[in-house]
Amino acid sequence: MKNVKVIRLQTGEDVIADLKNVPSHQTPDGSEQISLTKAFVIIPMQGKPGQPVQLMMTPYMPYSADDEIIIEKDKVVTIVKPKKDILNSYEQNTSSILTTQNKGLITETRLPSK
């Protein structure tokens, strides 16, 4: 079950991700951790003066080979439920597209057989 949240970090970044508390194994100093999967940074952008601010999502830590990002819980300022439109955009960006064995476009002459 997904637990998608917006996390404000001490660095000022707003990250949207599927969030889990890391099970009771803690770091040597006893601090708690959280796990982020499919993490994206939310970046507000204003095109022209007077126009509404638009939100852009870009992968958080795109150079990492890890699917899971572990963050110390004390680096988190707040965790909130995302607004519906932001959640919908996130789900569109992270959904998997089903592929068929027959590569290429599906046209009237190449309809898949049942």
C-alpha positions in Angstrom: 0.0 0.0 0.0 1.4 3.4 -1.0 1.9 6.1 1.6 2.6 9.1 -0.6 3.6 12.2 1.3 5.2 15.6 0.8 8.3 15.9 3.0 9.9 19.3 3.8 13.6 18.8 4.5 15.8 21.1 6.6 17.5 22.1 3.3 14.2 23.7 2.2 13.4 21.0 -0.5 9.9 19.7 -0.8 10.1 16.0 -1.8 7.1 13.9 -2.7 7.6 10.1 -2.3 6.2 6.9 -1.1 7.3 7.0 2.6 8.0 4.2 5.0 9.6 4.3 8.5 12.7 2.1 8.5 12.1 -0.9 10.8 13.5 -0.8 14.3 17.1 -1.2 13.2 18.5 2.3 13.9 21.8 3.9 13.2 24.6 3.5 15.7 23.8 6.9 17.3 20.2 5.8 17.8 18.6 8.2 15.4 15.5 7.1 13.4 15.3 6.9 9.7 12.6 7.1 6.9 12.7 5.4 3.5 11.7 7.2 0.3 10.9 5.4 -2.9 10.1 7.1 -6.2 11.1 10.4 -4.7 10.7 13.7 -6.7 11.6 17.3 -5.7 8.7 19.7 -6.2 10.0 22.9 -7.8 7.8 26.0 -8.0 8.3 28.0 -11.3 6.8 31.2 -12.4 6.9 31.7 -16.2 6.0 35.4 -16.5 5.2 38.1 -13.9 1.6 38.0 -13.0 1.0 34.4 -14.2 0.3 31.7 -11.7 3.1 29.6 -10.3 3.5 26.1 -11.9 5.0 23.1 -10.1 7.6 21.0 -11.7 8.7 17.6 -10.5 12.2 16.3 -11.0 13.8 13.1 -9.6 15.4 13.5 -6.2 19.0 12.2 -6.2 18.8 11.2 -9.9 22.5 10.0 -9.9 21.8 7.3 -7.4 21.5 3.6 -8.5 19.4 2.9 -5.4 15.6 2.5 -5.6 15.3 3.5 -1.9 16.7 6.6 -0.3 17.2 6.6 3.5 16.9 9.9 5.3 17.6 10.6 9.0 14.2 11.6 10.5 15.8 14.6 12.3 16.5 16.1 8.9 12.7 16.3 8.2 10.8 19.5 9.2 7.3 18.3 8.3 5.4 15.6 6.5 2.0 16.3 4.9 -0.6 14.7 2.7 -0.3 16.1 -0.9 -3.1 18.0 -2.5 -5.2 15.9 -4.9 -3.9 17.5 -8.1 -0.2 17.1 -7.0 -0.9 13.5 -6.0 -2.4 12.8 -9.5 0.6 14.4 -11.2 3.0 12.3 -9.1 1.1 9.1 -9.8 1.2 9.9 -13.6 4.9 10.5 -13.4 5.6 7.3 -11.4 3.1 4.8 -13.0 4.4 1.9 -15.1 3.2 1.6 -18.7 2.2 -1.9 -19.6 4.0 -3.1 -22.7 3.0 -5.9 -25.1 5.3 -8.4 -26.7 4.6 -6.9 -30.1 6.6 -3.7 -30.2 5.4 -0.7 -32.2 2.2 1.1 -32.6 -1.1 -0.6 -32.5 -3.0 0.2 -35.7 -6.3 -1.1 -37.2 -4.3 -3.5 -39.3 -2.2 -4.7 -36.3 -4.8 -5.2 -33.6 -3.7 -7.7 -31.0 -5.5 -11.0 -31.1 -7.2 -12.3 -28.0 
